[in-house]
Amino acid sequence: MSVCKKAKKQMDMLHGPMLKNILLFALPLAASGIIQQLFTSADMAVIYFFDGTDAQAAVSSNGALVNLLINLFAGISVGVTVVIAELIGKRDTDDVHSVVFTALIVATVSGLLLLGVGIGVAEPVLEVMDVPSDVLPLAVKYLRIYFIGMPFLMVYDFGAAMLRSMGDTVRPLIVLFASGVLNIALNLLFVGAFGMGVAGVAVATVFANVMCAAMVIFFIMKNDMLRIRFGKSKFRAQYLKRMYAIGLPAGVQGAVFSLANVFIQKGINGFGEAAMAGSGDAVNFEMYVYYFVSGFANATVAFFGQNYAAGEYARCKKVFRLTMVSALIVSTVLSAVFTLGGRLFIRIYTDDPAAIEYAVTRMWCVLFGSMLPCFYEVAGGALRGLGRSLMPAIFTIVGSCALRLVWIYTVFAVWHEYWVLLVVYPVSWLITGIAMLAAYFVVCKKAFKSVAPQTAEDADGAVAQTAAELSYEPKEDPNERVEKSA
């Protein structure tokens, strides 16, 4: 407990009003993801301005493959969040620094494996994806340089997960903002001034990843609870096992999810360079919306995990309601704004008429329904907070990956149209969301069965309190202040 009191940046997820803390957790996390996406956005805009549509297509064609390789390892960082959240919820924080030490070793090894695999498979995999021959050499060059930064990106992902497990989402945001500014500046220098083309864009991203890793390690070492204590922090097999038990299913889910997107990208590549560039431009706006959904989903993991470990089951239910409603509101508004203003927004990245048409088509087919992932992301986050990571992974793999592959080789094979290929996104989101919500309610009913059932009056009061939190911040209960001071 003494360590907990010294952790200045730890958010109290177990007491007091939740909506304010959820927003303070989720919104900086969403902003962090958006800034990270701006790396790619800056790459796309700069490379088109200086080198044209073919170079832009080379960069955009790598997105699905990069995500496939990264997500397998990055998913383990979810396990780090849950392990630290469980220790905090149980008031057992004396060995958190060993969790950090163990996680950083895993991050470094994972990054080195990605570096080797990424460089080795770049050309053959891009060939299988039907990247046009005039674009392929540029795409291979970009991908191989990009993967040099993988060890540093993995260290950042794991380090940011550690900070977020304590409620600190501001410092990862600071890290990404600083590295994002560096990335854009180096893009202009390497591509605009030195004429390095796609290689310059990739090198700029590598330097930005190095900066991310250095800054997040600095912040971890400044945190009393997280910092590595030389001579005391040890590699703990039990923590590694728990990280993998929670994080590996999430990583496999992300990898398989991305595998389906690789096949979809292959289908897009078949429509030519303009389709590749326009689709890649539109994806930027999908990601901006998704990062808000992901921010609230990650808030669900952390808040749900701590409160469940502490036995605060009523607060767990309220966490789910607040994060779900908040994610739906934000994603619906942003999806509508970006889609309705599609032609205006796309001109940030390209003025090629053909690419613009492909981008706008994707916006109406995919972006307009980008609120649907809220259902499976937030519900899946709650299940992971309960320690049930395998179930959401299975539902996502079947509902998203399997369904998309079936769609590609049946519906799209018959109606070989660009928009037909893209419609599978909202269809798969809806089916997966319904399944995940059903799983959430069934699992929670069993997990909370030891709690005395609420009376109708208690239930009405909980609903009224949730509605009130959405409009104002309630005062802290005096009894909670006494409890915390004790």
Residue, then its C-alpha position, 0 to 999 in steps of 0.5 A: m500500500s505504501v507503494c500505491k500512495k507514492a504512485k502519483k500518476q495512478m488513477d483511482m478506478l475503485h472509488g468516486p465518480m466513474l464517467k469523469n475518470i473513464l473520459l480522462f482515461a479513454l480520450p487521451l488513449a484515443a488521441s494517442g492512437i490518432i497521433q500514431q495513425l498520423f504517422t501513416s497519414a503523414d506518410m501518405a500525404v507527403i509521398y503523394f505530393f512528392d512522388g505521386t499515386d504509385a508511391q502512395a499505393a506502395v505505402s498503403s498496400n503494406g498496411a494490412l500485412v504490417n498489422l497482421l505481424i504486429n498484432l500477434f505480439a502487441g496483443i500480449s500487451v493487453g495481458v500486461t494491462v490486466v496483470i498490473a490491474e489485478l495486482i492493484g485491485k487486490r492491493d498487492t503492488d509490491d512486485v509490479h516492478s518485476v511484471v514490468f521487467t518481464a514485460l520489457i524482455v518479452a517486448t524486446v524479443s518480440g520486436l526482434l522476431l518481427l524484424g527478422v520475419g518482416i524482412g524475410v517475408a516482405e517480397p513473397v507475401l506482397e507478391v501473393m497479395d497481387v501488388p502490381s509489378d510497377v508498385l512491388p519494388l517500392a512496396v518491398k523497400y518500404l516494408r523492409i525498412y519499416f520493420i527495422g523499427m519493430p523492436f522499438l515499437m514493441v517496447y513503446d506498446f508494452g511500456a504504454a500498456m504499463l502506464r495505462s494500467m495505472g490510469d496514466t494515458v496522458r504520458p503515452l499521448i505526450v510521447l506520441f505527440a512528440s514523435g509524431v512531430l518528429n516523423i512529419a519533420l523527417n518526412l519532409l526532410f528525407v522525401g522533400a529535401f533529399g528525394m528518398g521517396v518511400a525509403g525516406v518515409a520508412v526511415a522517418t517512421v523508424f526514427a519516430n519509433v526509437m524516440c517513442a521507446a526512449m521516452v516511454i522507458f524514461f517515464i516508467m523509470k520515473n514512476d515509483m511503482l513501475r520503475i525497474r529496481f536493479g538487483k530486485s526486479k526479476f524475470r517472473a515465469q508466473y507473470l509471463k504465463r498470466m500475460y500470455a494467458i490473457g494477451l496471446p488470445a488477444g494477439v491471435q485475434g488481432a493477427v487472424f483479424s488482420l489476415a482477413n484484411v490481407f485477403i481483402q487488400k488483395g481484392i482491392n489490389g486487383f482494381g489497380e493503383a487508384a483503388m489501392a491509393g484511394s482505399g488507403d486514404a479512406v482507411n485513415f478516417e476509419m482508424y480515427v473513429y476506431y481509436f475512440v472505440s478502442g480507447f473506451a474498450n481499453a478503459t473497460v479492460a482496466f476499470f472492469g479488471q480492477n473493480y472485478a478483482a476488488g469485488e465491486y461488481a455493481r461498479c463493473k456493470k456501470v463501467f460497461r454501461l458508461t463505456m458503451v454509451s460513450a463509444l457509441i455517441v462519439s463513433t456515430v458522430l465522427s462517422a457521419v461527419f467524415t462520410l458526409g464531408g468525404r470528398l473534402f477530407i480525402r483531398i488532404y491526401t490526393d487530388d487524383p479523381a479516380a482515387i477520390e472516387y474509390a475513397v468516397t465509395r469506401m467511406w459510404c460502405v465502411l466508414f458510415g457503419s464504424m459505430l458497429p465495432c463498439f458492440y464487440e470491442v467494449a463487450g470484449g474488453a469487459l470479458r478480458g477484464l474478467g480474465r476471459s480472453l479466449m472467448p472474445a478472441i474466438f468470437t472475433i475470429v469466427g465472426s470477422c475473419a471466417l465470415r470475411l473469407v467466406w464472403i470473398y470466395t462466394v459473394f465477391a467471386v460472383w459479383h466482382e465489384y469494389w463496393v461488394l467487397l467492402v460491404v463485408y465490413p459492416v456485415s461482419w461487425l454486426i454479427t460479431g457484435i451480437a454474439m459478443l454482447a450475448a456472451y458478455f451477459v451470459v458470462c457476467k451473470k455467472a461471474f456475479k452470481s455470488v452477489a446478492p440480487q438487487t431489488a427493483e428499487d436498487a436497480d432503478g437507482a443504479v439506472a438513474q445514477t448512470a443517467a445522472e453521471l452522463s450529465y454532471e459529475p456527482k459529489e464524492d461520498p463522504n464515506e468513501r473519503v473516510e475509507k480512502s483516508a483509512 
